[in-house]
Amino acid sequence: MEISQPCVVTLTWTLKDSLGRLLDELDRPVEFLVGGDDLLPVIEEKLEGRKVGAVLDLNLEPEHAFGHYDEQWVFILPKSSLPDSVTEGMLIEARSLPDGSTPGLAADHLLTITEIYPEHVVIDGNHPLAGMALRLHLKVVRVRAAQPAEIKRKSVGAGFFRLKASPTGPSRGLH
C-alpha cells in the first residue's frame, strides 16, 4: 500500500540535533495518522507516495519542525500560585494555571516548568525542541488504511509530533 491521506503509517526513527547529538530513538514501531495531527506537515509531505521499507533522512529547520524559540512564551509566576508538587521539567496545561497567567495561549497549550525559585516559577510555553534544526532518520515499517474513528479523532494516539492550535503555529507534543 502506498502512503496517502488518510492512512496509518508505522515508523521507527532516530532524531538528532544539527550537531548529531541523539535526542530520541524510536526503535519499536509506532503508528501515526497521515492526514491528521500526529505528524508535522513536512514529514507527511515527504512520506506521500512511499511504501513499506522506505527510509528517509530529513533535515528539518525550526520553521518546519517546532518553530523558532519565542521569549514571549516564557512566564514567571508566583510559586504560591502552583501546587507544591510541581517539579522542574513537569508539563502543565495552560488551563491549570491562574487566569491571565499565560496571555495569548490556548487552554490546551502545554508548558514546561523550567526553573523553580523560592518565590517564583519559570514556565516555558515553547516546545522543548523549538529553535532547533533537527535531523530525522525514519523507516516505514507498515502502512494500513485509517479507521473512521482515527480519521475523526485526527490521531491514532501517538503524540510526539501532535499539533495543537496555538497563536503562532505548530509547537506542541511530546511522546
C-alpha positions in Angstrom: 0.0 0.0 0.0 1.3 3.4 -0.9 1.1 6.2 1.7 -1.6 8.7 1.0 -4.0 10.7 3.2 -5.7 9.4 5.2 -3.7 6.3 6.2 -1.8 5.0 9.2 2.0 4.6 8.9 4.1 2.6 11.4 7.5 4.2 11.8 10.8 3.8 13.6 13.3 6.7 13.7 16.3 8.4 15.1 16.1 12.1 15.9 19.3 14.1 16.3 20.1 17.8 16.6 22.1 19.6 13.9 25.3 18.6 15.7 24.5 14.9 15.6 23.5 14.6 19.3 20.8 11.9 19.8 17.6 13.4 21.0 15.2 10.5 20.6 15.3 7.0 19.3 12.2 5.1 18.4 13.3 1.5 17.9 9.9 0.0 18.5 7.5 0.8 15.7 4.8 3.4 16.5 1.7 4.2 14.4 0.9 7.7 13.2 -2.1 9.1 11.2 -1.1 10.7 7.9 -3.6 13.4 7.2 -4.3 14.1 10.9 -2.5 15.8 13.8 0.1 13.1 14.5 2.9 14.3 12.2 4.5 17.5 11.2 3.3 18.6 7.7 6.8 18.4 6.2 7.1 14.7 7.4 3.7 13.9 5.9 4.7 15.6 2.6 7.9 13.5 2.4 6.1 10.3 3.2 3.4 10.7 0.5 3.7 8.0 -2.2 6.2 5.9 -0.2 5.8 2.3 0.7 6.8 -0.2 3.4 10.6 -0.3 3.7 11.1 3.3 2.6 13.9 5.0 4.5 14.1 8.8 4.7 16.7 11.2 6.0 15.1 14.6 6.7 16.7 17.9 7.7 14.1 19.9 9.5 14.8 23.6 10.1 12.9 25.2 13.0 10.2 26.7 10.8 9.3 23.2 9.6 9.6 21.5 12.9 8.7 23.1 16.3 9.1 26.7 15.4 11.5 29.4 16.5 12.0 30.0 20.2 9.8 32.8 21.3 10.8 34.6 24.5 7.3 36.0 24.9 6.1 32.4 25.7 8.3 32.4 28.9 6.3 33.3 32.0 7.2 34.0 35.6 4.5 33.1 38.1 4.4 33.3 41.9 5.3 29.9 43.4 2.3 30.2 45.6 0.0 30.1 42.5 1.1 26.5 41.7 0.7 23.2 43.6 3.6 22.3 45.9 4.1 19.1 43.9 5.5 20.9 40.8 9.0 19.9 39.7 11.4 21.1 37.0 10.7 19.5 33.7 7.0 18.9 34.5 4.5 19.6 31.8 1.4 21.6 32.6 -1.6 22.8 30.6 -2.3 26.5 30.4 -5.9 25.8 31.7 -4.5 24.6 35.0 -2.8 28.0 35.7 -4.5 31.1 37.2 -6.5 33.1 34.7 -4.3 35.6 32.9 -1.1 33.9 33.7 -0.3 32.9 30.1 -1.9 35.6 27.8 -2.3 34.5 24.2 -2.0 30.8 24.8 -4.8 28.3 24.2 -6.2 26.5 27.2 -4.7 23.1 26.0 -1.3 24.6 25.3 1.4 22.6 27.1 4.1 24.5 29.1 7.2 23.2 30.8 8.2 24.2 34.3 11.9 25.1 33.7 13.0 26.7 36.9 11.7 26.8 40.5 12.9 29.5 42.9 11.8 30.2 46.5 9.3 32.9 45.4 8.6 32.2 41.7 8.5 29.6 39.0 9.6 30.0 35.4 7.2 28.3 32.9 8.1 28.0 29.2 5.4 27.7 26.5 7.8 26.8 23.7 8.2 23.3 22.6 11.4 21.8 24.1 12.7 21.4 20.6 11.7 24.9 19.5 14.5 26.8 17.7 16.4 23.6 16.9 17.3 22.3 13.5 16.6 18.5 13.6 17.9 15.5 11.6 15.3 12.7 11.4 16.1 9.3 10.0 12.9 7.3 9.7 11.8 4.0 8.3 8.3 3.0 7.2 7.5 -0.4 8.8 3.8 -0.7 7.9 1.1 1.1 6.1 -2.6 0.5 6.6 -6.0 2.2 5.9 -7.1 4.5 8.6 -10.2 3.6 10.6 -13.1 6.1 10.6 -12.6 6.7 14.4 -8.9 7.6 13.8 -9.8 9.9 11.0 -12.5 11.6 13.1 -10.1 11.9 16.1 -7.3 13.0 13.7 -4.9 10.7 15.5 -4.1 7.1 16.3 -2.8 8.3 19.7 0.9 8.9 19.0 1.9 12.2 20.5 5.5 13.2 19.7 4.6 15.3 16.7 1.0 16.0 17.7 0.0 19.6 16.9 -2.4 21.7 18.9 -3.7 25.1 17.9 -1.5 27.9 19.2 -1.2 31.6 18.3 2.0 31.3 16.3 1.6 27.8 14.7 2.5 24.2 15.5 4.6 23.6 18.5 3.0 21.0 20.8 3.6 17.5 21.7 5.9 15.1 23.4 5.8 11.3 23.2 
